[in-house]
Amino acid sequence: MLVSRHKSLLTQACISLMSFIFPFNWKHTLIPILPEEMIDVLDAPLPFLIGVEASVLNEDSCYDDVTVVYLDSNQVVSNEKILETVKMPQKELRTLKEKLMRATTCIK
């Protein structure tokens, strides 16, 4: 599950993750922005990639077997455990950002 305050970031992150698995295809549930009325989908016993606005989640929200990526704070939480944030080397980060920018501008 991806969490952010920004809808556009959720959509771009989902699309980017899909491109990372190329040449394979994601054949499971993909919801870039989950409507608040469908929050129960997060309890589904199947693989999913779902973007959720931070305002939709409660502070007490706990979902078993769901890895949560907080895009705004660069945190990954898995089974109530905060995973160590790994910083990408600056050169590789710059290259990745440039390629993602080129890829997203070609889509439009």
Secondary structure, DSSP 4 states (H G I P E B T S, - for coil): -EEES-HHHHHHHHHHHHHHTTTS---SEEESS--GGGGGGGG-SS-EEEEEEGGGS-TT---TT-EEEETTTTEEEETTEEEPPPPPPHHHHHHHHHHHHHHHHHH-
